[in-house]
Amino acid sequence: MMETGSIPELQVRQREPATPDGDVAYQLEIPADVRCIKDAVELIAFHCFGGSPPPGGRTLFRIRVLLAEAISNSILFGASGNRARTVRIEALVNDQRIRLEVTDDGPGFDPREVPDPTLPDGLARPIGRGLFLIRSLADQVEFNEQGNTIWMTLARSS
């Protein structure tokens, strides 16, 4: 059991072999603890560029925001903030694109039912902003049927 004040050490695993498309996969599993978000985001972002600086700051910014929002939503909504539950993160990386995947073990949701936070009736609601940011920053966003996995794809050099 994790002590109240301690944050677990996170470690990224590289899946071998690479996918048939030539993607390299980096995987990370974290407890559903908001204190792990920053470290998880930085670890995955670092591996998305093979430990080298990204070609431009825009891609790194997008990765950080996409991951932070998706992981936060998984922890707060999917796992209900229960630290005994987990969130799984994977990055599939090749020369052209980065595909980020975040999965929780929660019941999922229907993304079509999330209100648009930019509409007048959505401005006062506390939900929907993270999904709005994700859809604005990713080139492509997909969900599994259950709604507990999100895939966010972006060009590697944008």
Secondary structure, 3 states (H helix, E strand, C coil): CCCCCCCCCCCCEEECCCCCCCCEEEEEEEECCHHHHHHHHHHHHHHHCCCCCCCCHHHHHHHHHHHHHHHHHHHHHHCCCCCCCEEEEEEEECCCEEEEEEEECCCCCCHHHCCCCCCHHHCCCCCCHHHHHHHHHCCEEEECCCCCEEEEEEECCC
